[in-house]
């Protein structure tokens, strides 16, 4: 009798977690950020609604999942140099 009770509690906890995450995702999708700005290109610059320069910052993960031969400095095995 203890095992079915533990299984029911486990399933109940999983369903509660799943539905809580779904509700959280729904709330996050329905709310709109009040501080969102529209960006546009002005020649070579990116500007906001007030015509102020915007600097976009980020991090590229290029080559993180796919390592190329030139990154590892492997030139003999399976690669061709021109």
DAURKA-V197655 format. One record per helix or strand of 3 or more residues. SS is the DSSP state (helix for helix, strand for strand). FROM is the first residue (numbers start at 1). LEN is the number of residues. Records with the same first field share a line. If there is no record, write none. Layout:
SS=FROM-LEN, FROM-LEN
//
This chain:
helix=2-29, 69-4
strand=40-3, 45-3
//
